[in-house]
Amino acid sequence: MGFVSCMMWLMSCGKSTESQVSMGNYETMKVITSDKALTTAYSATIRGRQDIDIYPQVSGTIQELCVAEGEKVQKGQTLFIIDQVPYQAALNTAEANVKSAKASLATAKLTYESNKELRAQNVVSDYTLRTSENSYLTAQAGLAQAEAQEVNARNNLSYTVVKSPSAGVVGTLPYRVGALVSASIPQPLTTISDNSSMYVYFSMTENQLLSLVRQYGTLDSALMQMPDIQLQLNDQSLYEEKGRIESISGVIDRQTGTVSIRAVFPNPTRLLHSGASGHVILPSTYEDCIVIPQEATVKQQDKVLVYKVVDGKAVSTLITVADIDDGRTYVVTGGLAVGDEIVAKGAGLVREGQPVK
């Protein structure tokens, strides 16, 4: 009798334990709508609004270095002076050739006009007239050629004074006074960066781009209506000036599946430098949307599901969520309706059909 009583007691304990396991106590929530602002960070590269590599257009040794690295320059300001002696000599020769060609042209013209009069009086032959005319035309061509050489020599001389094509900041100066430079040098003389405002480039996945377009209706509307964005610098600090997205590439990179986006940030204090990196903080505002905690979901590969509480039991339901999230919540775009009750915490422990208290 004692053995039978012990067995019955163990069986009753097992049933009690099984009942406790099958009946789960979970926090639930009613689905409602609200406004939600999310931020997403994207790795970004900072570039000057205009980075111009400066190469010499003539060969020669650097005679004078007129700027320093990091100096702010204006458009047309002299940066370098290359040895001018051979180019000044070439210009002097070209100017002399022009004078000589003009004299030859004047002589040829006199001869031609004289022969025209003599031919009219049958003093010289038609051959002599034609020959003098050809000499006159040759002299005209000679003058045009000499004048073209003068223009070329004058340009070459002007190229010895290397000027900044735009306002900006001087980059590194790898060549110093005395260095021999030419148009084929491996490194530019310097780089002029227009950093009054800076371009910040980042990439967005195709799905994120589609979500953005759906949120604002069209790509053009997105560019016009998107709020200002922030820039997190490499030291994790937030840049004090806000920027705006200026353009979105119309081509998706086949290798990465991303689209390139360009934002512009003002740079009045010159804190931003071309070549630096950081993170763009992009805000997204959803109005009258369903927001649920991520711990209320279960992710299975690329699918997201929640457990609705229907007649006191857990029923798994697939949902769609916005690609942009803050790591804590999801904006639900499909699969749930206002008034639905779902398991709010511990969804990963719930089983299909399990009674939920």
C-alpha atoms as one frame of an Amber mdcrd trajectory, in Angstrom:
protein
   0.000   0.000   0.000   2.810   2.381   0.796   4.414   1.803  -2.597   1.155
   2.474  -4.486   0.536   5.716  -2.534   4.044   6.953  -3.333   3.546   6.288
  -7.052   0.224   8.150  -7.095   1.811  11.113  -5.337   4.656  11.289  -7.904
   2.176  11.134 -10.800   0.139  13.962  -9.343   3.299  16.073  -8.942   4.250
  15.454 -12.579   0.844  16.591 -13.796   1.058  19.706 -11.669   4.499  20.574
 -13.046   3.348  19.932 -16.630   0.360  22.197 -16.076   2.587  24.994 -14.784
   4.896  24.731 -17.813   2.069  24.699 -20.328   0.438  27.769 -18.803   2.864
  30.716 -19.343   2.734  34.016 -17.509   3.841  36.663 -20.050   3.583  40.405
 -20.273   1.230  41.344 -23.073   0.324  44.615 -24.760  -2.485  46.041 -26.828
  -1.449  47.348 -30.240  -1.973  51.095 -30.628  -0.649  53.752 -33.021   1.690
  56.613 -32.219   4.307  58.866 -33.782   7.861  57.575 -33.757  11.189  59.210
 -34.576  14.078  56.847 -35.304  17.717  57.551 -36.099  20.072  55.396 -38.135
  23.836  55.780 -38.439  25.665  55.279 -41.741  29.428  55.184 -42.228  30.454
  58.300 -44.130  33.434  59.809 -45.936  34.073  63.548 -45.892  35.331  65.356
 -48.980  35.944  68.981 -49.830  33.286  70.559 -51.992  35.983  70.792 -54.639
  39.403  69.134 -54.454  41.632  70.289 -57.323  45.005  68.672 -57.960  47.481
  71.264 -59.192  49.897  70.106 -61.917  52.387  72.315 -63.803  51.712  72.915
 -67.504  55.394  73.529 -68.306  58.655  71.918 -67.234  61.268  73.590 -65.081
  62.637  74.026 -61.599  60.603  75.650 -58.874  62.052  79.105 -58.219  59.628
  80.291 -55.564  57.114  78.695 -53.198  54.455  81.291 -52.417  52.169  79.433
 -49.994  52.360  77.159 -46.971  50.556  73.911 -46.228  47.114  74.539 -44.745
  47.067  78.159 -45.890  43.779  79.586 -47.063  44.050  81.006 -50.590  41.817
  82.948 -52.950  41.045  82.242 -56.581  43.906  83.499 -58.787  46.449  83.675
 -55.941  50.001  82.664 -56.922  51.095  79.295 -55.542  54.419  78.542 -57.312
  56.795  80.234 -59.735  58.734  78.000 -62.135  62.012  79.124 -63.756  60.968
  81.762 -66.312  64.267  82.397 -68.087  63.913  79.897 -70.980  60.270  80.804
 -71.520  61.022  84.553 -71.497  63.743  83.922 -74.069  61.322  81.913 -76.206
  58.811  84.763 -76.053  61.465  87.320 -77.049  62.392  85.148 -80.038  58.722
  84.771 -81.010  58.176  88.540 -80.823  61.232  89.117 -83.025  59.958  86.574
 -85.533  56.636  88.405 -85.688  58.405  91.694 -86.489  60.468  89.980 -89.177
  57.362  88.380 -90.659  55.578  91.734 -90.737  58.525  93.286 -92.605  58.596
  90.422 -95.105  54.860  90.789 -95.591  55.184  94.525 -96.238  57.932  93.914
 -98.827  55.919  91.171-100.528  52.892  93.450-100.646  54.858  96.298-102.275
  56.300  93.908-104.846  52.913  92.448-105.663  51.212  95.864-106.006  54.067
  97.163-108.167  53.901  94.137-110.451  50.150  94.621-110.832  50.731  98.121
-112.209  53.576  96.971-114.452  51.509  94.090-115.736  48.731  96.474-116.650
  51.294  98.317-118.815  52.621  94.983-120.227  56.024  95.733-118.732  56.254
  92.387-116.810  54.873  88.992-117.690  51.856  87.297-116.162  54.245  84.752
-114.597  56.058  87.509-112.722  52.765  88.882-111.398  51.589  85.453-110.237
  54.933  84.746-108.595  54.819  88.015-106.640  51.228  87.267-105.606  52.271
  83.843-104.268  55.121  85.459-102.370  52.652  87.898-100.846  50.333  85.060
 -99.753  53.317  83.145 -98.346  54.342  86.209 -96.339  50.804  86.468 -94.909
  50.948  82.830 -93.829  54.385  83.380 -92.345  53.096  86.256 -90.237  50.131
  84.193 -88.992  52.481  81.370 -88.031  54.848  83.737 -86.200  51.941  85.296
 -84.321  50.694  81.840 -83.276  54.153  80.969 -81.972  54.175  84.229 -80.038
  50.830  83.367 -78.417  52.150  79.914 -77.489  55.351  81.365 -76.041  53.382
  83.950 -74.082  51.102  81.241 -72.677  54.070  79.082 -71.683  55.582  82.025
 -69.870  52.295  82.644 -68.033  52.183  78.958 -67.034  55.417  79.427 -65.074
  53.301  81.333 -62.527  51.051  78.616 -61.097  47.865  80.149 -59.666  45.009
  78.734 -57.645  41.966  77.959 -59.831  39.602  78.430 -56.890  39.401  79.577
 -53.310  40.272  76.922 -50.753  42.943  75.477 -48.502  46.388  74.329 -49.619
  47.169  70.642 -49.138  50.600  69.032 -48.804  53.593  70.443 -50.708  55.746
  67.492 -51.811  57.973  69.656 -54.085  60.157  72.430 -52.768  62.307  75.197
 -54.281  64.799  73.747 -56.748  62.777  70.635 -57.574  62.417  69.825 -61.264
  58.744  69.457 -62.175  56.714  68.782 -65.310  53.178  67.883 -66.364  54.010
  64.181 -65.936  55.099  64.273 -62.285  53.613  61.405 -60.196  52.235  63.688
 -57.471  50.536  67.037 -57.936  52.301  70.175 -56.779  49.507  70.437 -54.205
  45.746  70.070 -53.847  43.419  73.002 -53.311  40.365  72.007 -51.270  37.317
  74.225 -51.221  36.117  73.414 -47.704  33.762  76.328 -47.066  31.181  73.571
 -47.116  31.875  69.850 -47.192  30.408  66.936 -49.080  29.674  63.879 -46.940
  29.161  60.623 -48.839  27.428  57.526 -47.456  25.584  54.491 -48.803  22.126
  53.065 -48.218  20.854  49.576 -49.071  18.254  49.086 -51.753  15.602  48.132
 -49.175  16.360  51.198 -47.076  16.048  53.379 -50.166  12.707  51.794 -51.062
  11.456  52.377 -47.525  12.561  56.006 -47.732  10.784  56.550 -51.047   7.590
  54.919 -49.766   7.689  57.102 -46.667   7.780  60.351 -48.672   6.015  59.262
 -51.846   8.753  60.000 -54.404  12.506  60.430 -54.434  12.186  64.131 -55.232
   9.758  64.577 -52.343  12.191  62.789 -50.036  15.003  65.182 -50.991  12.743
  68.186 -50.384  11.023  67.048 -47.190  13.685  65.077 -45.336  14.768  66.773
 -42.095  18.280  68.020 -41.411  20.838  65.352 -40.596  23.719  65.218 -38.119
  27.325  64.145 -38.459  29.145  62.110 -35.823  32.877  62.705 -36.078  35.577
  60.086 -35.692  36.013  60.912 -31.972  32.294  60.109 -31.441  31.401  63.781
 -30.925  28.490  65.343 -32.803  29.362  68.070 -35.308  27.662  71.298 -34.271
  26.384  72.193 -37.745  23.518  70.264 -39.333  23.481  69.233 -42.969  21.063
  68.260 -45.689  20.937  65.444 -48.196  21.607  67.030 -51.570  21.499  64.144
 -54.031  20.817  60.415 -54.261  22.439  58.403 -57.027  20.082  56.917 -59.582
  22.197  53.753 -59.953  22.467  50.883 -57.463  25.929  49.349 -57.232  25.674
  45.769 -58.483  28.489  44.511 -56.279  27.359  46.012 -52.969  23.623  46.472
 -53.589  23.827  50.011 -52.223  23.118  53.476 -53.552  25.441  56.439 -52.987
  24.066  59.515 -51.216  25.667  62.937 -50.886  24.964  65.383 -48.085  26.396
  68.866 -47.639  27.483  70.403 -44.318  28.615  74.000 -43.728  32.172  74.295
 -42.437  32.610  77.842 -41.098  35.235  76.879 -38.492  37.125  74.545 -40.868
  36.771  71.715 -38.373  35.954  69.265 -41.163  38.819  68.145 -43.390  38.768
  66.439 -46.739  39.531  62.722 -46.367  38.129  62.425 -42.840  35.492  59.851
 -41.874  32.504  59.693 -39.549  28.868  58.616 -39.347  25.807  60.322 -40.726
  22.861  60.289 -38.294  19.703  60.095 -40.379  16.347  60.748 -38.630  13.122
  59.117 -39.811   9.721  60.194 -38.511   6.707  57.887 -38.747   3.274  59.327
 -37.994   0.310  57.330 -36.695   2.216  54.029 -36.907   2.347  50.810 -34.902
   5.466  50.544 -32.735   6.370  47.401 -30.795   9.441  46.435 -28.735  11.924
  44.177 -30.517  11.785  41.744 -27.582   8.167  41.097 -28.582   9.377  39.563
 -31.858  11.140  36.434 -33.008  13.411  36.648 -36.043  13.664  33.616 -38.309
  16.157  34.284 -41.109  14.673  37.283 -42.960  11.207  36.944 -41.390   9.860
  38.575 -38.236   6.950  37.144 -36.257   5.034  37.978 -33.112   2.651  35.960
 -30.963  -0.896  37.251 -30.859  -3.036  36.264 -27.910  -6.220  34.810 -29.407
  -8.761  33.218 -27.031  -6.044  32.993 -24.392  -3.579  31.137 -26.626  -0.425
  32.192 -28.493  -0.818  32.360 -32.273   2.295  33.143 -34.337   1.846  35.902
 -36.912   4.292  37.117 -39.541   4.736  40.886 -39.655   6.639  43.329 -41.839
   8.718  46.076 -40.287  10.489  49.196 -41.523  14.143  48.646 -42.430  15.128
  51.529 -40.169  15.164  50.741 -36.457  16.863  51.999 -33.321  17.824  48.590
 -31.941  15.008  48.664 -29.371  11.743  48.996 -31.294  10.225  48.123 -34.654
   7.869  50.187 -36.757   5.320  47.643 -38.030   4.191  48.187 -41.611   1.981
  45.102 -41.929   0.585  42.067 -40.083  -0.846  43.813 -37.019  -3.914  45.925
 -36.459  -4.921  48.348 -33.739  -6.461  46.435 -30.825  -4.497  43.194 -31.333
  -2.990  41.758 -28.155   0.538  40.385 -28.413   3.175  38.936 -26.115   5.338
  41.919 -25.230   8.326  40.174 -23.630   9.943  36.790 -23.919   8.435  35.945
 -27.301  11.332  33.592 -27.979  10.109  31.280 -25.186   6.521  31.049 -26.405
   5.251  28.014 -28.307   2.467  27.860 -30.840  -0.919  27.313 -29.164   0.490
  27.716 -25.675  -2.007  29.167 -23.170  -1.002  32.659 -22.127  -2.048  34.358
 -18.891
